[in-house]
């Protein structure tokens, strides 16, 4: 999980648009952010396995 201060800093409007950081709304992680669902890969996988994300199915082949 990201520090509270880091999450608060990323929520503020940046001085320049290139400084915007996308963060997971659940845990605050910045890396591997999935913009369509606004989650990181870790939280996405947890919620998908629990069946809480509509339209997401576990793959099997």
ZALUMMAR-969271 format. One line per 10 residues: number of its first residue (from 1); their letters; for each residue x, y negated, z of N, C-alpha, C, O, CB. Coordinates in nm, 2 decimals, always signed. Atoms other than C-alpha are relative to their C-alpha. Glycine has a CB too. Example, Ala and Ser with C-alpha at 12.3 -4.5 7.8 and 13.67 -1.06 7.14 Angstrom:
BEGIN
1	as	+0.09 +0.12 +0.00 +1.23 +0.45 +0.78 +0.09 -0.12 +0.00 +0.19 -0.12 +0.07 -0.10 +0.00 +0.12 | -0.09 +0.11 +0.00 +1.37 +0.11 +0.71 -0.08 -0.11 +0.08 -0.03 -0.22 +0.09 +0.04 -0.05 -0.14
END
This chain:
BEGIN
1	xxxxxxxxxx	+0.08 +0.12 +0.00 +0.00 +0.00 +0.00 +0.09 -0.12 +0.00 +0.19 -0.13 +0.06 -0.09 +0.00 +0.12 | -0.07 +0.12 +0.00 +0.11 -0.35 -0.07 -0.02 -0.08 +0.13 -0.12 -0.06 +0.19 -0.04 -0.08 -0.13 | +0.01 +0.08 -0.12 +0.17 -0.60 +0.21 -0.12 -0.10 -0.02 -0.15 -0.14 -0.13 +0.13 -0.07 +0.02 | +0.11 +0.10 +0.01 -0.12 -0.83 +0.29 +0.04 -0.13 -0.05 -0.04 -0.19 -0.13 -0.06 -0.02 +0.14 | -0.05 +0.12 +0.06 +0.09 -1.13 +0.21 +0.02 +0.00 -0.15 -0.01 -0.10 -0.22 +0.13 -0.04 +0.07 | -0.02 -0.01 +0.14 +0.17 -1.00 -0.13 -0.14 +0.00 -0.07 -0.15 -0.06 -0.18 +0.07 +0.13 -0.03 | +0.13 +0.00 +0.05 -0.20 -0.93 -0.20 -0.06 -0.14 +0.00 -0.12 -0.18 -0.10 -0.09 +0.10 +0.07 | +0.06 +0.14 -0.01 -0.30 -1.28 -0.08 +0.07 -0.09 -0.10 +0.00 -0.18 -0.16 +0.02 -0.05 +0.14 | -0.07 +0.08 +0.10 -0.03 -1.44 -0.30 -0.05 +0.03 -0.14 -0.05 -0.06 -0.22 +0.15 +0.03 +0.01 | +0.04 -0.04 +0.14 -0.15 -1.25 -0.61 -0.14 -0.05 -0.03 -0.18 -0.07 -0.14 +0.01 +0.15 -0.02
11	xxxxxxxxxx	+0.14 +0.05 +0.02 -0.51 -1.37 -0.55 -0.01 -0.15 -0.03 -0.11 -0.19 -0.08 -0.08 +0.03 +0.13 | +0.00 +0.14 +0.03 -0.41 -1.73 -0.57 +0.02 -0.03 -0.15 +0.08 +0.05 -0.22 +0.11 -0.07 +0.08 | -0.02 +0.04 +0.15 -0.42 -1.91 -0.91 +0.15 -0.04 -0.02 +0.20 -0.12 +0.05 -0.09 -0.12 -0.04 | -0.15 +0.03 +0.03 -0.06 -1.91 -1.05 +0.02 -0.13 -0.07 -0.07 -0.18 -0.14 +0.06 +0.11 -0.08 | -0.03 +0.12 +0.06 +0.11 -2.22 -1.16 +0.01 +0.01 -0.15 -0.03 -0.08 -0.23 +0.14 -0.05 +0.05 | +0.00 -0.03 +0.14 +0.17 -2.06 -1.50 -0.07 +0.13 -0.03 -0.07 +0.22 +0.06 +0.15 +0.01 -0.05 | +0.08 -0.12 +0.03 -0.05 -1.80 -1.67 +0.09 +0.13 -0.01 +0.03 +0.24 +0.01 -0.08 -0.02 -0.13 | -0.09 -0.12 +0.01 +0.25 -1.57 -1.73 +0.04 +0.06 +0.13 +0.09 +0.17 +0.14 +0.12 -0.03 -0.08 | -0.03 -0.05 -0.14 +0.29 -1.53 -1.35 -0.11 +0.08 +0.06 -0.10 +0.13 +0.17 +0.04 -0.11 +0.09 | +0.12 -0.07 -0.05 -0.05 -1.36 -1.31 +0.04 +0.15 +0.02 +0.10 +0.21 -0.07 -0.12 -0.01 -0.10
21	xxxxxxxxxx	-0.03 -0.14 -0.03 -0.01 -1.01 -1.15 -0.13 +0.07 +0.02 -0.21 +0.03 +0.10 +0.09 +0.01 +0.13 | +0.12 -0.09 -0.02 -0.28 -0.75 -1.19 +0.03 +0.10 +0.11 +0.13 +0.17 +0.11 -0.04 +0.07 -0.14 | -0.02 -0.09 -0.11 -0.33 -0.55 -0.88 -0.13 +0.08 +0.02 -0.24 +0.03 -0.01 +0.03 -0.08 +0.13 | +0.11 -0.09 -0.04 -0.55 -0.26 -0.77 -0.08 -0.07 +0.11 -0.03 -0.11 +0.21 +0.05 +0.14 +0.04 | +0.08 +0.07 -0.10 -0.85 -0.40 -0.58 -0.01 +0.09 +0.13 -0.05 +0.04 +0.23 -0.14 -0.03 -0.06 | +0.02 -0.08 -0.11 -0.85 -0.10 -0.35 +0.13 +0.00 +0.09 +0.12 -0.01 +0.21 -0.03 +0.14 -0.04 | -0.12 -0.01 -0.08 -0.48 -0.07 -0.24 +0.10 -0.11 -0.02 +0.19 -0.13 +0.06 +0.06 +0.13 -0.03 | -0.09 +0.11 +0.03 -0.30 -0.37 -0.40 +0.12 +0.04 -0.08 +0.21 -0.05 -0.10 +0.04 -0.05 +0.13 | -0.11 -0.04 +0.08 -0.06 -0.17 -0.61 +0.00 -0.07 -0.13 -0.10 -0.09 -0.19 +0.00 +0.16 -0.02 | -0.02 +0.08 +0.13 +0.08 -0.36 -0.91 +0.04 +0.09 -0.12 +0.00 +0.06 -0.23 +0.10 -0.11 +0.02
31	xxxxxxxxxx	-0.04 -0.08 +0.11 +0.23 -0.08 -1.11 -0.10 +0.10 -0.05 -0.19 +0.14 +0.03 +0.13 +0.08 +0.04 | +0.10 -0.09 +0.06 +0.03 +0.14 -1.35 -0.14 -0.04 +0.03 -0.22 +0.04 +0.08 +0.02 +0.14 +0.04 | +0.14 +0.05 -0.02 -0.28 -0.08 -1.33 -0.08 +0.03 -0.12 -0.04 +0.00 -0.24 +0.01 -0.16 +0.02 | +0.09 -0.03 +0.11 -0.57 +0.03 -1.54 -0.11 -0.11 +0.00 -0.19 -0.12 +0.09 -0.07 +0.14 +0.02 | +0.08 +0.12 +0.00 -0.75 -0.29 -1.64 -0.15 +0.03 -0.01 -0.23 -0.05 +0.04 +0.04 -0.09 -0.11 | +0.14 -0.03 +0.03 -1.08 -0.13 -1.75 -0.07 +0.03 +0.13 -0.19 -0.01 +0.14 -0.01 +0.12 -0.09 | +0.06 -0.03 -0.12 -1.15 -0.01 -1.40 +0.06 -0.07 +0.12 +0.01 -0.06 +0.23 +0.01 +0.15 +0.03 | -0.07 +0.09 -0.10 -0.92 -0.25 -1.20 +0.05 +0.09 +0.11 +0.04 +0.05 +0.23 -0.10 -0.10 +0.05 | -0.06 -0.09 -0.10 -0.75 +0.04 -1.02 +0.14 +0.04 -0.05 +0.17 +0.04 -0.17 -0.09 +0.13 +0.02 | -0.13 -0.06 +0.04 -0.40 +0.19 -1.01 -0.03 +0.15 -0.02 -0.14 +0.20 +0.00 +0.10 -0.02 +0.12
41	xxxxxxxxxx	+0.02 -0.14 +0.04 -0.34 +0.54 -1.12 -0.03 +0.09 +0.12 -0.11 +0.19 +0.11 +0.12 +0.06 -0.07 | +0.02 -0.08 -0.12 -0.34 +0.68 -0.77 -0.15 +0.00 +0.05 -0.21 +0.10 +0.07 +0.09 -0.04 +0.12 | +0.14 +0.01 -0.04 -0.68 +0.54 -0.67 -0.09 +0.05 -0.10 -0.20 +0.10 -0.07 -0.03 -0.15 +0.03 | +0.08 -0.05 +0.11 -0.82 +0.62 -1.01 -0.02 +0.15 +0.01 -0.13 +0.20 +0.00 +0.06 -0.04 -0.14 | +0.00 -0.14 -0.01 -0.73 +0.98 -0.97 -0.08 +0.05 +0.12 -0.16 +0.14 +0.11 +0.14 +0.06 +0.01 | +0.07 -0.04 -0.12 -0.87 +1.00 -0.61 -0.15 -0.02 -0.03 -0.23 +0.07 +0.00 +0.04 -0.09 +0.11 | +0.15 +0.03 +0.02 -1.21 +0.84 -0.71 -0.05 +0.09 -0.11 -0.17 +0.13 -0.10 -0.02 -0.14 -0.04 | +0.05 -0.09 +0.10 -1.23 +1.05 -1.03 -0.02 +0.14 +0.04 -0.12 +0.20 +0.01 +0.10 +0.00 -0.12 | +0.01 -0.13 -0.05 -1.17 +1.37 -0.85 -0.12 +0.02 +0.10 -0.18 +0.13 +0.11 +0.13 +0.05 +0.07 | +0.11 +0.00 -0.09 -1.44 +1.28 -0.60 -0.13 -0.02 -0.08 -0.24 +0.00 -0.02 +0.01 -0.11 +0.11
51	xxxxxxxxxx	+0.12 +0.02 +0.08 -1.68 +1.21 -0.89 -0.07 -0.14 +0.02 -0.19 -0.15 -0.01 -0.10 +0.10 +0.03 | +0.06 +0.13 -0.03 -1.73 +0.84 -0.79 +0.01 -0.10 -0.12 -0.05 -0.20 -0.12 +0.07 -0.06 +0.12 | -0.01 +0.08 +0.11 -1.63 +0.70 -1.13 -0.09 +0.05 -0.11 -0.07 +0.16 -0.16 +0.15 -0.01 -0.05 | +0.09 -0.05 +0.11 -1.91 +0.72 -1.39 +0.07 +0.01 -0.13 +0.14 -0.08 -0.17 -0.13 -0.08 -0.01 | -0.06 -0.01 +0.13 -1.81 +0.85 -1.73 +0.13 +0.06 +0.00 +0.19 +0.08 -0.11 +0.00 -0.13 -0.07 | -0.13 -0.06 +0.00 -1.49 +1.01 -1.62 -0.01 +0.15 +0.04 -0.08 +0.18 +0.14 +0.10 -0.07 +0.11 | +0.01 -0.14 -0.02 -1.45 +1.38 -1.64 +0.14 +0.06 +0.01 +0.23 +0.02 -0.06 -0.08 +0.07 -0.12 | -0.13 -0.07 -0.01 -1.17 +1.61 -1.53 +0.03 +0.08 -0.12 -0.05 +0.16 -0.16 +0.00 +0.08 +0.13 | -0.03 -0.07 +0.13 -0.99 +1.74 -1.83 +0.05 +0.15 +0.04 +0.11 +0.17 +0.14 +0.11 -0.07 -0.07 | -0.05 -0.13 -0.01 -0.92 +2.11 -1.87 +0.01 +0.06 -0.14 -0.07 +0.03 -0.23 -0.10 +0.09 +0.08
61	x	-0.03 -0.06 +0.13 -0.78 +2.30 -2.17 +0.06 +0.14 +0.01 +0.09 +0.20 -0.09 +0.08 -0.09 -0.09
END
